Amino acid sequence: MFANNSLIKNILIIVLVLIVGGWALGIVGNLLWLAVRLLIPCAIIYGIVQWISDRSNASRRRKF
C-alpha cells in the first residue's frame, strides 16, 4: 500500500512539473514573440533614421 501511495505521489509530482514547465515555456515563448514583434518595427525605424542622417551628412559635406 505504501509503495502504491509513493507511486501516485511521484506521478503527481511529474505531472505538476510538466504543467509548470509548460506554463513557464509558454510565458518565455510569448515574451520572445513580443520582443521580435517589437524589434522589427524598431529596426525599420532605426534604419530610416540612419538613412535620413546619412543623406543629411552627405549633403553637408557637398556644401563645404
All heavy atoms as TSV, in Angstrom:
chain	resi	resn	atom	element	x	y	z
A	1	MET	N	N	0.825	-1.188	0.000
A	1	MET	CA	C	0.000	0.000	0.000
A	1	MET	C	C	0.878	1.265	0.000
A	1	MET	O	O	0.591	2.205	-0.714
A	1	MET	CB	C	-0.892	-0.019	1.254
A	1	MET	CG	C	-2.086	0.869	1.141
A	1	MET	SD	S	-3.425	-0.053	0.423
A	1	MET	CE	C	-4.673	1.161	0.407
A	2	PHE	N	N	1.952	1.252	0.784
A	2	PHE	CA	C	2.828	2.422	0.853
A	2	PHE	C	C	3.523	2.664	-0.485
A	2	PHE	O	O	3.660	3.797	-0.915
A	2	PHE	CB	C	3.854	2.232	1.972
A	2	PHE	CG	C	4.757	3.407	2.136
A	2	PHE	CD1	C	4.291	4.591	2.705
A	2	PHE	CD2	C	6.072	3.362	1.711
A	2	PHE	CE1	C	5.110	5.689	2.852
A	2	PHE	CE2	C	6.903	4.457	1.852
A	2	PHE	CZ	C	6.419	5.617	2.433
A	3	ALA	N	N	3.934	1.581	-1.164
A	3	ALA	CA	C	4.599	1.709	-2.463
A	3	ALA	C	C	3.636	2.311	-3.484
A	3	ALA	O	O	4.024	3.117	-4.311
A	3	ALA	CB	C	5.110	0.358	-2.932
A	4	ASN	N	N	2.383	1.899	-3.412
A	4	ASN	CA	C	1.377	2.417	-4.337
A	4	ASN	C	C	1.158	3.907	-4.084
A	4	ASN	O	O	1.042	4.694	-5.026
A	4	ASN	CB	C	0.080	1.621	-4.163
A	4	ASN	CG	C	-0.885	1.875	-5.298
A	4	ASN	OD1	O	-0.479	2.390	-6.345
A	4	ASN	ND2	N	-2.134	1.534	-5.100
A	5	ASN	N	N	1.102	4.314	-2.816
A	5	ASN	CA	C	0.930	5.720	-2.460
A	5	ASN	C	C	2.134	6.529	-2.947
A	5	ASN	O	O	1.972	7.645	-3.446
A	5	ASN	CB	C	0.765	5.838	-0.946
A	5	ASN	CG	C	0.309	7.211	-0.538
A	5	ASN	OD1	O	-0.119	7.997	-1.373
A	5	ASN	ND2	N	0.418	7.507	0.741
A	6	SER	N	N	3.324	5.967	-2.821
A	6	SER	CA	C	4.535	6.640	-3.279
A	6	SER	C	C	4.524	6.787	-4.799
A	6	SER	O	O	4.937	7.811	-5.336
A	6	SER	CB	C	5.759	5.849	-2.830
A	6	SER	OG	O	6.927	6.428	-3.322
A	7	LEU	N	N	4.036	5.762	-5.495
A	7	LEU	CA	C	3.958	5.807	-6.957
A	7	LEU	C	C	3.000	6.910	-7.404
A	7	LEU	O	O	3.303	7.686	-8.311
A	7	LEU	CB	C	3.509	4.440	-7.490
A	7	LEU	CG	C	3.347	4.333	-9.002
A	7	LEU	CD1	C	4.704	4.480	-9.672
A	7	LEU	CD2	C	2.711	3.012	-9.373
A	8	ILE	N	N	1.850	6.985	-6.743
A	8	ILE	CA	C	0.872	8.027	-7.077
A	8	ILE	C	C	1.471	9.410	-6.812
A	8	ILE	O	O	1.322	10.335	-7.614
A	8	ILE	CB	C	-0.431	7.813	-6.267
A	8	ILE	CG1	C	-1.138	6.557	-6.757
A	8	ILE	CG2	C	-1.347	9.015	-6.385
A	8	ILE	CD1	C	-2.309	6.140	-5.901
A	9	LYS	N	N	2.179	9.541	-5.683
A	9	LYS	CA	C	2.806	10.818	-5.350
A	9	LYS	C	C	3.845	11.197	-6.406
A	9	LYS	O	O	3.912	12.356	-6.838
A	9	LYS	CB	C	3.466	10.717	-3.972
A	9	LYS	CG	C	3.776	12.064	-3.367
A	9	LYS	CD	C	4.526	11.931	-2.064
A	9	LYS	CE	C	3.662	11.339	-0.977
A	9	LYS	NZ	N	4.339	11.340	0.342
A	10	ASN	N	N	4.652	10.237	-6.845
A	10	ASN	CA	C	5.660	10.509	-7.879
A	10	ASN	C	C	5.013	10.908	-9.195
A	10	ASN	O	O	5.490	11.824	-9.875
A	10	ASN	CB	C	6.565	9.284	-8.085
A	10	ASN	CG	C	7.534	9.101	-6.947
A	10	ASN	OD1	O	7.779	10.009	-6.170
A	10	ASN	ND2	N	8.061	7.892	-6.828
A	11	ILE	N	N	3.937	10.249	-9.566
A	11	ILE	CA	C	3.236	10.578	-10.814
A	11	ILE	C	C	2.651	11.987	-10.719
A	11	ILE	O	O	2.745	12.769	-11.666
A	11	ILE	CB	C	2.144	9.525	-11.111
A	11	ILE	CG1	C	2.800	8.206	-11.519
A	11	ILE	CG2	C	1.211	10.011	-12.214
A	11	ILE	CD1	C	1.835	7.054	-11.670
A	12	LEU	N	N	2.085	12.341	-9.574
A	12	LEU	CA	C	1.535	13.682	-9.401
A	12	LEU	C	C	2.635	14.746	-9.467
A	12	LEU	O	O	2.437	15.817	-10.058
A	12	LEU	CB	C	0.786	13.783	-8.069
A	12	LEU	CG	C	-0.567	13.098	-8.027
A	12	LEU	CD1	C	-1.156	13.168	-6.624
A	12	LEU	CD2	C	-1.517	13.714	-9.018
A	13	ILE	N	N	3.802	14.443	-8.890
A	13	ILE	CA	C	4.925	15.384	-8.960
A	13	ILE	C	C	5.370	15.573	-10.400
A	13	ILE	O	O	5.610	16.700	-10.849
A	13	ILE	CB	C	6.086	14.899	-8.061
A	13	ILE	CG1	C	5.699	15.056	-6.594
A	13	ILE	CG2	C	7.362	15.671	-8.355
A	13	ILE	CD1	C	6.675	14.418	-5.631
A	14	ILE	N	N	5.462	14.481	-11.159
A	14	ILE	CA	C	5.865	14.571	-12.568
A	14	ILE	C	C	4.858	15.386	-13.363
A	14	ILE	O	O	5.221	16.255	-14.160
A	14	ILE	CB	C	6.053	13.158	-13.162
A	14	ILE	CG1	C	7.285	12.494	-12.543
A	14	ILE	CG2	C	6.185	13.207	-14.674
A	14	ILE	CD1	C	7.429	11.024	-12.868
A	15	VAL	N	N	3.583	15.141	-13.146
A	15	VAL	CA	C	2.540	15.887	-13.856
A	15	VAL	C	C	2.613	17.369	-13.488
A	15	VAL	O	O	2.520	18.249	-14.364
A	15	VAL	CB	C	1.145	15.293	-13.529
A	15	VAL	CG1	C	0.025	16.213	-13.997
A	15	VAL	CG2	C	1.002	13.919	-14.154
A	16	LEU	N	N	2.810	17.664	-12.209
A	16	LEU	CA	C	2.916	19.051	-11.775
A	16	LEU	C	C	4.122	19.739	-12.407
A	16	LEU	O	O	4.018	20.877	-12.878
A	16	LEU	CB	C	3.014	19.105	-10.248
A	16	LEU	CG	C	3.004	20.487	-9.618
A	16	LEU	CD1	C	1.652	21.151	-9.848
A	16	LEU	CD2	C	3.303	20.399	-8.139
A	17	VAL	N	N	5.260	19.037	-12.455
A	17	VAL	CA	C	6.461	19.606	-13.078
A	17	VAL	C	C	6.213	19.867	-14.561
A	17	VAL	O	O	6.615	20.910	-15.091
A	17	VAL	CB	C	7.674	18.669	-12.862
A	17	VAL	CG1	C	8.833	19.043	-13.772
A	17	VAL	CG2	C	8.109	18.701	-11.411
A	18	LEU	N	N	5.549	18.949	-15.242
A	18	LEU	CA	C	5.257	19.139	-16.666
A	18	LEU	C	C	4.321	20.327	-16.891
A	18	LEU	O	O	4.514	21.110	-17.823
A	18	LEU	CB	C	4.658	17.860	-17.262
A	18	LEU	CG	C	5.631	16.694	-17.437
A	18	LEU	CD1	C	4.879	15.449	-17.902
A	18	LEU	CD2	C	6.730	17.051	-18.406
A	19	ILE	N	N	3.319	20.467	-16.033
A	19	ILE	CA	C	2.376	21.579	-16.176
A	19	ILE	C	C	3.085	22.907	-15.935
A	19	ILE	O	O	2.962	23.849	-16.727
A	19	ILE	CB	C	1.181	21.406	-15.216
A	19	ILE	CG1	C	0.294	20.247	-15.687
A	19	ILE	CG2	C	0.363	22.686	-15.117
A	19	ILE	CD1	C	-0.785	19.858	-14.697
A	20	VAL	N	N	3.851	22.992	-14.835
A	20	VAL	CA	C	4.552	24.241	-14.511
A	20	VAL	C	C	5.604	24.548	-15.578
A	20	VAL	O	O	5.764	25.694	-16.001
A	20	VAL	CB	C	5.180	24.158	-13.106
A	20	VAL	CG1	C	6.105	25.321	-12.846
A	20	VAL	CG2	C	4.088	24.098	-12.049
A	21	GLY	N	N	6.311	23.516	-16.052
A	21	GLY	CA	C	7.315	23.713	-17.097
A	21	GLY	C	C	6.687	24.197	-18.393
A	21	GLY	O	O	7.213	25.088	-19.051
A	22	GLY	N	N	5.571	23.611	-18.762
A	22	GLY	CA	C	4.871	24.051	-19.974
A	22	GLY	C	C	4.371	25.476	-19.849
A	22	GLY	O	O	4.451	26.262	-20.794
A	23	TRP	N	N	3.879	25.818	-18.665
A	23	TRP	CA	C	3.405	27.176	-18.413
A	23	TRP	C	C	4.562	28.165	-18.519
A	23	TRP	O	O	4.442	29.215	-19.162
A	23	TRP	CB	C	2.770	27.211	-17.024
A	23	TRP	CG	C	2.252	28.534	-16.593
A	23	TRP	CD1	C	1.155	29.176	-17.072
A	23	TRP	CD2	C	2.807	29.384	-15.589
A	23	TRP	NE1	N	0.990	30.374	-16.418
A	23	TRP	CE2	C	1.985	30.522	-15.501
A	23	TRP	CE3	C	3.913	29.282	-14.750
A	23	TRP	CZ2	C	2.258	31.551	-14.604
A	23	TRP	CZ3	C	4.175	30.310	-13.865
A	23	TRP	CH2	C	3.347	31.429	-13.799
A	24	ALA	N	N	5.709	27.810	-17.925
A	24	ALA	CA	C	6.884	28.693	-17.981
A	24	ALA	C	C	7.382	28.831	-19.422
A	24	ALA	O	O	7.738	29.934	-19.856
A	24	ALA	CB	C	7.989	28.149	-17.087
A	25	LEU	N	N	7.411	27.737	-20.162
A	25	LEU	CA	C	7.832	27.810	-21.562
A	25	LEU	C	C	6.871	28.665	-22.380
A	25	LEU	O	O	7.294	29.393	-23.274
A	25	LEU	CB	C	7.926	26.405	-22.166
A	25	LEU	CG	C	9.181	25.615	-21.834
A	25	LEU	CD1	C	9.081	24.208	-22.405
A	25	LEU	CD2	C	10.411	26.306	-22.361
A	26	GLY	N	N	5.600	28.581	-22.071
A	26	GLY	CA	C	4.617	29.414	-22.768
A	26	GLY	C	C	4.854	30.891	-22.514
A	26	GLY	O	O	4.786	31.709	-23.436
A	27	ILE	N	N	5.159	31.239	-21.273
A	27	ILE	CA	C	5.441	32.643	-20.951
A	27	ILE	C	C	6.703	33.110	-21.666
A	27	ILE	O	O	6.732	34.190	-22.265
A	27	ILE	CB	C	5.565	32.827	-19.423
A	27	ILE	CG1	C	4.201	32.663	-18.774
A	27	ILE	CG2	C	6.165	34.185	-19.088
A	27	ILE	CD1	C	4.224	32.690	-17.270
A	28	VAL	N	N	7.751	32.293	-21.624
A	28	VAL	CA	C	9.010	32.656	-22.288
A	28	VAL	C	C	8.786	32.793	-23.795
A	28	VAL	O	O	9.271	33.735	-24.425
A	28	VAL	CB	C	10.108	31.622	-21.975
A	28	VAL	CG1	C	11.336	31.850	-22.840
A	28	VAL	CG2	C	10.486	31.692	-20.513
A	29	GLY	N	N	8.035	31.877	-24.372
A	29	GLY	CA	C	7.741	31.937	-25.799
A	29	GLY	C	C	6.973	33.195	-26.164
A	29	GLY	O	O	7.267	33.844	-27.173
A	30	ASN	N	N	5.989	33.550	-25.345
A	30	ASN	CA	C	5.219	34.772	-25.616
A	30	ASN	C	C	6.088	36.015	-25.494
A	30	ASN	O	O	5.952	36.954	-26.284
A	30	ASN	CB	C	4.033	34.867	-24.650
A	30	ASN	CG	C	2.877	34.005	-25.095
A	30	ASN	OD1	O	2.729	33.721	-26.278
A	30	ASN	ND2	N	2.056	33.591	-24.156
A	31	LEU	N	N	6.981	36.038	-24.501
A	31	LEU	CA	C	7.870	37.187	-24.347
A	31	LEU	C	C	8.825	37.307	-25.528
A	31	LEU	O	O	9.084	38.410	-26.012
A	31	LEU	CB	C	8.645	37.087	-23.037
A	31	LEU	CG	C	7.822	37.330	-21.769
A	31	LEU	CD1	C	8.673	37.066	-20.535
A	31	LEU	CD2	C	7.275	38.735	-21.741
A	32	LEU	N	N	9.340	36.177	-25.993
A	32	LEU	CA	C	10.230	36.208	-27.161
A	32	LEU	C	C	9.482	36.686	-28.399
A	32	LEU	O	O	10.001	37.472	-29.185
A	32	LEU	CB	C	10.835	34.826	-27.410
A	32	LEU	CG	C	11.977	34.419	-26.492
A	32	LEU	CD1	C	12.360	32.964	-26.741
A	32	LEU	CD2	C	13.169	35.316	-26.696
A	33	TRP	N	N	8.271	36.198	-28.588
A	33	TRP	CA	C	7.456	36.612	-29.738
A	33	TRP	C	C	7.172	38.109	-29.663
A	33	TRP	O	O	7.255	38.822	-30.664
A	33	TRP	CB	C	6.168	35.802	-29.755
A	33	TRP	CG	C	5.240	36.174	-30.859
A	33	TRP	CD1	C	3.977	36.673	-30.737
A	33	TRP	CD2	C	5.487	36.110	-32.270
A	33	TRP	NE1	N	3.441	36.913	-31.971
A	33	TRP	CE2	C	4.335	36.574	-32.925
A	33	TRP	CE3	C	6.586	35.696	-33.031
A	33	TRP	CZ2	C	4.246	36.643	-34.314
A	33	TRP	CZ3	C	6.487	35.765	-34.411
A	33	TRP	CH2	C	5.340	36.222	-35.030
A	34	LEU	N	N	6.858	38.607	-28.457
A	34	LEU	CA	C	6.615	40.038	-28.290
A	34	LEU	C	C	7.879	40.839	-28.596
A	34	LEU	O	O	7.817	41.871	-29.259
A	34	LEU	CB	C	6.143	40.314	-26.861
A	34	LEU	CG	C	5.841	41.765	-26.513
A	34	LEU	CD1	C	4.647	42.259	-27.325
A	34	LEU	CD2	C	5.563	41.911	-25.032
A	35	ALA	N	N	9.028	40.346	-28.134
A	35	ALA	CA	C	10.287	41.044	-28.389
A	35	ALA	C	C	10.573	41.113	-29.886
A	35	ALA	O	O	10.986	42.152	-30.401
A	35	ALA	CB	C	11.429	40.345	-27.660
A	36	VAL	N	N	10.342	40.022	-30.589
A	36	VAL	CA	C	10.582	40.008	-32.042
A	36	VAL	C	C	9.611	40.942	-32.739
A	36	VAL	O	O	9.995	41.700	-33.628
A	36	VAL	CB	C	10.469	38.567	-32.595
A	36	VAL	CG1	C	10.430	38.555	-34.107
A	36	VAL	CG2	C	11.635	37.734	-32.095
A	37	ARG	N	N	8.357	40.924	-32.318
A	37	ARG	CA	C	7.360	41.801	-32.948
A	37	ARG	C	C	7.679	43.272	-32.704
A	37	ARG	O	O	7.365	44.117	-33.525
A	37	ARG	CB	C	5.953	41.489	-32.410
A	37	ARG	CG	C	5.496	40.094	-32.688
A	37	ARG	CD	C	4.425	39.928	-33.695
A	37	ARG	NE	N	3.626	41.054	-34.006
A	37	ARG	CZ	C	2.320	41.028	-34.119
A	37	ARG	NH1	N	1.683	39.921	-33.880
A	37	ARG	NH2	N	1.663	42.086	-34.496
A	38	LEU	N	N	8.271	43.593	-31.555
A	38	LEU	CA	C	8.650	44.976	-31.280
A	38	LEU	C	C	9.972	45.335	-31.941
A	38	LEU	O	O	10.194	46.487	-32.309
A	38	LEU	CB	C	8.762	45.206	-29.769
A	38	LEU	CG	C	7.449	45.201	-28.998
A	38	LEU	CD1	C	7.724	45.307	-27.504
A	38	LEU	CD2	C	6.551	46.336	-29.437
A	39	LEU	N	N	10.846	44.362	-32.080
A	39	LEU	CA	C	12.182	44.614	-32.618
A	39	LEU	C	C	12.126	44.962	-34.106
A	39	LEU	O	O	12.879	45.830	-34.564
A	39	LEU	CB	C	13.050	43.370	-32.411
A	39	LEU	CG	C	14.543	43.559	-32.493
A	39	LEU	CD1	C	15.004	44.284	-31.243
A	39	LEU	CD2	C	15.249	42.236	-32.620
A	40	ILE	N	N	11.253	44.319	-34.852
A	40	ILE	CA	C	11.193	44.547	-36.301
A	40	ILE	C	C	10.821	45.997	-36.618
A	40	ILE	O	O	11.536	46.663	-37.368
A	40	ILE	CB	C	10.242	43.522	-36.965
A	40	ILE	CG1	C	10.867	42.128	-36.897
A	40	ILE	CG2	C	9.948	43.908	-38.411
A	40	ILE	CD1	C	9.934	41.017	-37.299
A	41	PRO	N	N	9.734	46.560	-36.048
A	41	PRO	CA	C	9.443	47.976	-36.343
A	41	PRO	C	C	10.544	48.915	-35.841
A	41	PRO	O	O	10.860	49.907	-36.505
A	41	PRO	CB	C	8.134	48.248	-35.601
A	41	PRO	CG	C	7.535	46.933	-35.331
A	41	PRO	CD	C	8.654	45.960	-35.269
A	42	CYS	N	N	11.140	48.588	-34.675
A	42	CYS	CA	C	12.219	49.436	-34.163
A	42	CYS	C	C	13.408	49.408	-35.118
A	42	CYS	O	O	14.035	50.451	-35.360
A	42	CYS	CB	C	12.652	48.970	-32.782
A	42	CYS	SG	S	11.439	49.333	-31.507
A	43	ALA	N	N	13.727	48.250	-35.664
A	43	ALA	CA	C	14.842	48.148	-36.606
A	43	ALA	C	C	14.530	48.924	-37.883
A	43	ALA	O	O	15.411	49.587	-38.440
A	43	ALA	CB	C	15.125	46.683	-36.929
A	44	ILE	N	N	13.292	48.866	-38.345
A	44	ILE	CA	C	12.905	49.609	-39.551
A	44	ILE	C	C	13.007	51.111	-39.302
A	44	ILE	O	O	13.568	51.857	-40.112
A	44	ILE	CB	C	11.482	49.202	-39.995
A	44	ILE	CG1	C	11.482	47.757	-40.496
A	44	ILE	CG2	C	10.951	50.146	-41.061
A	44	ILE	CD1	C	10.109	47.183	-40.732
A	45	ILE	N	N	12.482	51.562	-38.158
A	45	ILE	CA	C	12.546	52.997	-37.824
A	45	ILE	C	C	14.000	53.426	-37.682
A	45	ILE	O	O	14.395	54.492	-38.168
A	45	ILE	CB	C	11.737	53.284	-36.548
A	45	ILE	CG1	C	10.240	53.089	-36.829
A	45	ILE	CG2	C	12.007	54.683	-36.026
A	45	ILE	CD1	C	9.373	53.084	-35.598
A	46	TYR	N	N	14.816	52.609	-37.017
A	46	TYR	CA	C	16.233	52.936	-36.847
A	46	TYR	C	C	16.924	53.046	-38.210
A	46	TYR	O	O	17.714	53.952	-38.442
A	46	TYR	CB	C	16.909	51.865	-35.991
A	46	TYR	CG	C	18.387	52.079	-35.804
A	46	TYR	CD1	C	18.854	53.038	-34.922
A	46	TYR	CD2	C	19.315	51.326	-36.514
A	46	TYR	CE1	C	20.207	53.252	-34.749
A	46	TYR	CE2	C	20.668	51.527	-36.348
A	46	TYR	CZ	C	21.113	52.486	-35.460
A	46	TYR	OH	O	22.447	52.693	-35.301
A	47	GLY	N	N	16.602	52.136	-39.112
A	47	GLY	CA	C	17.183	52.179	-40.448
A	47	GLY	C	C	16.780	53.430	-41.203
A	47	GLY	O	O	17.614	54.047	-41.883
A	48	ILE	N	N	15.526	53.827	-41.092
A	48	ILE	CA	C	15.060	55.046	-41.765
A	48	ILE	C	C	15.767	56.273	-41.190
A	48	ILE	O	O	16.216	57.147	-41.939
A	48	ILE	CB	C	13.526	55.170	-41.642
A	48	ILE	CG1	C	12.838	54.078	-42.471
A	48	ILE	CG2	C	13.051	56.550	-42.071
A	48	ILE	CD1	C	11.351	53.965	-42.226
A	49	VAL	N	N	15.875	56.330	-39.859
A	49	VAL	CA	C	16.555	57.473	-39.225
A	49	VAL	C	C	18.010	57.529	-39.651
A	49	VAL	O	O	18.542	58.600	-39.958
A	49	VAL	CB	C	16.412	57.380	-37.689
A	49	VAL	CG1	C	17.342	58.358	-36.990
A	49	VAL	CG2	C	14.973	57.627	-37.264
A	50	GLN	N	N	18.681	56.371	-39.712
A	50	GLN	CA	C	20.077	56.344	-40.138
A	50	GLN	C	C	20.210	56.783	-41.596
A	50	GLN	O	O	21.143	57.502	-41.955
A	50	GLN	CB	C	20.668	54.934	-39.963
A	50	GLN	CG	C	20.931	54.567	-38.529
A	50	GLN	CD	C	21.941	55.479	-37.884
A	50	GLN	OE1	O	22.983	55.773	-38.446
A	50	GLN	NE2	N	21.625	55.949	-36.692
A	51	TRP	N	N	19.279	56.357	-42.429
A	51	TRP	CA	C	19.306	56.721	-43.848
A	51	TRP	C	C	19.149	58.236	-44.002
A	51	TRP	O	O	19.874	58.877	-44.759
A	51	TRP	CB	C	18.201	55.966	-44.582
A	51	TRP	CG	C	18.124	56.269	-46.033
A	51	TRP	CD1	C	18.993	55.882	-47.002
A	51	TRP	CD2	C	17.104	57.046	-46.684
A	51	TRP	NE1	N	18.568	56.351	-48.218
A	51	TRP	CE2	C	17.416	57.070	-48.055
A	51	TRP	CE3	C	15.962	57.693	-46.231
A	51	TRP	CZ2	C	16.631	57.732	-48.973
A	51	TRP	CZ3	C	15.172	58.351	-47.151
A	51	TRP	CH2	C	15.517	58.369	-48.508
A	52	ILE	N	N	18.189	58.813	-43.258
A	52	ILE	CA	C	17.990	60.268	-43.311
A	52	ILE	C	C	19.234	60.990	-42.800
A	52	ILE	O	O	19.679	61.974	-43.386
A	52	ILE	CB	C	16.731	60.665	-42.503
A	52	ILE	CG1	C	15.478	60.148	-43.207
A	52	ILE	CG2	C	16.655	62.170	-42.312
A	52	ILE	CD1	C	14.213	60.276	-42.385
A	53	SER	N	N	19.809	60.478	-41.718
A	53	SER	CA	C	21.000	61.096	-41.152
A	53	SER	C	C	22.173	61.029	-42.132
A	53	SER	O	O	22.910	62.002	-42.298
A	53	SER	CB	C	21.361	60.389	-39.845
A	53	SER	OG	O	22.569	60.860	-39.350
A	54	ASP	N	N	22.341	59.890	-42.790
A	54	ASP	CA	C	23.419	59.751	-43.770
A	54	ASP	C	C	23.220	60.707	-44.944
A	54	ASP	O	O	24.167	61.308	-45.433
A	54	ASP	CB	C	23.511	58.310	-44.282
A	54	ASP	CG	C	24.050	57.365	-43.227
A	54	ASP	OD1	O	24.610	57.856	-42.227
A	54	ASP	OD2	O	23.898	56.146	-43.394
A	55	ARG	N	N	21.998	60.845	-45.394
A	55	ARG	CA	C	21.719	61.776	-46.501
A	55	ARG	C	C	22.000	63.208	-46.061
A	55	ARG	O	O	22.544	64.005	-46.815
A	55	ARG	CB	C	20.265	61.648	-46.952
A	55	ARG	CG	C	20.012	60.434	-47.801
A	55	ARG	CD	C	18.561	60.370	-48.200
A	55	ARG	NE	N	18.092	61.657	-48.696
A	55	ARG	CZ	C	17.639	61.877	-49.914
A	55	ARG	NH1	N	17.579	60.876	-50.757
A	55	ARG	NH2	N	17.222	63.059	-50.287
A	56	SER	N	N	21.621	63.531	-44.839
A	56	SER	CA	C	21.844	64.880	-44.329
A	56	SER	C	C	23.339	65.168	-44.200
A	56	SER	O	O	23.809	66.239	-44.579
A	56	SER	CB	C	21.153	65.022	-42.963
A	56	SER	OG	O	21.434	66.271	-42.407
A	57	ASN	N	N	24.101	64.202	-43.701
A	57	ASN	CA	C	25.549	64.379	-43.574
A	57	ASN	C	C	26.212	64.483	-44.943
A	57	ASN	O	O	27.137	65.270	-45.132
A	57	ASN	CB	C	26.162	63.220	-42.779
A	57	ASN	CG	C	25.812	63.305	-41.310
A	57	ASN	OD1	O	25.476	64.369	-40.808
A	57	ASN	ND2	N	25.903	62.178	-40.635
A	58	ALA	N	N	25.724	63.719	-45.905
A	58	ALA	CA	C	26.300	63.757	-47.252
A	58	ALA	C	C	26.038	65.113	-47.898
A	58	ALA	O	O	26.906	65.672	-48.578
A	58	ALA	CB	C	25.715	62.638	-48.101
A	59	SER	N	N	24.847	65.673	-47.685
A	59	SER	CA	C	24.545	66.978	-48.288
A	59	SER	C	C	25.382	68.072	-47.625
A	59	SER	O	O	25.773	69.034	-48.268
A	59	SER	CB	C	23.059	67.283	-48.187
A	59	SER	OG	O	22.685	67.489	-46.849
A	60	ARG	N	N	25.664	67.942	-46.328
A	60	ARG	CA	C	26.505	68.928	-45.654
A	60	ARG	C	C	27.936	68.859	-46.167
A	60	ARG	O	O	28.602	69.867	-46.321
A	60	ARG	CB	C	26.517	68.659	-44.146
A	60	ARG	CG	C	25.347	69.216	-43.453
A	60	ARG	CD	C	25.553	69.236	-41.935
A	60	ARG	NE	N	24.260	69.133	-41.298
A	60	ARG	CZ	C	23.935	68.245	-40.381
A	60	ARG	NH1	N	24.815	67.392	-39.957
A	60	ARG	NH2	N	22.728	68.227	-39.884
A	61	ARG	N	N	28.422	67.679	-46.458
A	61	ARG	CA	C	29.793	67.526	-46.963
A	61	ARG	C	C	29.952	68.154	-48.345
A	61	ARG	O	O	30.986	68.678	-48.683
A	61	ARG	CB	C	30.168	66.037	-47.038
A	61	ARG	CG	C	30.571	65.484	-45.707
A	61	ARG	CD	C	31.072	64.063	-45.832
A	61	ARG	NE	N	30.414	63.292	-44.794
A	61	ARG	CZ	C	29.823	62.135	-44.975
A	61	ARG	NH1	N	29.816	61.558	-46.135
A	61	ARG	NH2	N	29.244	61.515	-43.957
A	62	ARG	N	N	28.912	68.056	-49.169
A	62	ARG	CA	C	28.989	68.626	-50.523
A	62	ARG	C	C	29.057	70.148	-50.491
A	62	ARG	O	O	29.670	70.748	-51.340
A	62	ARG	CB	C	27.766	68.197	-51.319
A	62	ARG	CG	C	27.968	66.851	-51.987
A	62	ARG	CD	C	26.836	66.553	-52.923
A	62	ARG	NE	N	26.246	65.293	-52.482
A	62	ARG	CZ	C	24.962	65.049	-52.370
A	62	ARG	NH1	N	24.086	65.970	-52.658
A	62	ARG	NH2	N	24.538	63.886	-51.973
A	63	LYS	N	N	28.431	70.775	-49.507
A	63	LYS	CA	C	28.398	72.233	-49.444
A	63	LYS	C	C	29.764	72.826	-49.116
A	63	LYS	O	O	30.106	73.903	-49.538
A	63	LYS	CB	C	27.371	72.698	-48.404
A	63	LYS	CG	C	25.945	72.488	-48.848
A	63	LYS	CD	C	24.987	72.942	-47.773
A	63	LYS	CE	C	23.559	72.615	-48.189
A	63	LYS	NZ	N	22.614	72.845	-47.108
A	64	PHE	N	N	30.565	72.098	-48.313
A	64	PHE	CA	C	31.844	72.664	-47.880
A	64	PHE	C	C	32.929	72.285	-48.823
A	64	PHE	O	O	33.369	71.451	-49.252
A	64	PHE	CB	C	32.163	72.222	-46.451
A	64	PHE	CG	C	31.191	72.809	-45.462
A	64	PHE	CD1	C	30.361	72.012	-44.733
A	64	PHE	CD2	C	31.110	74.186	-45.298
A	64	PHE	CE1	C	29.464	72.550	-43.829
A	64	PHE	CE2	C	30.221	74.733	-44.387
A	64	PHE	CZ	C	29.404	73.917	-43.659
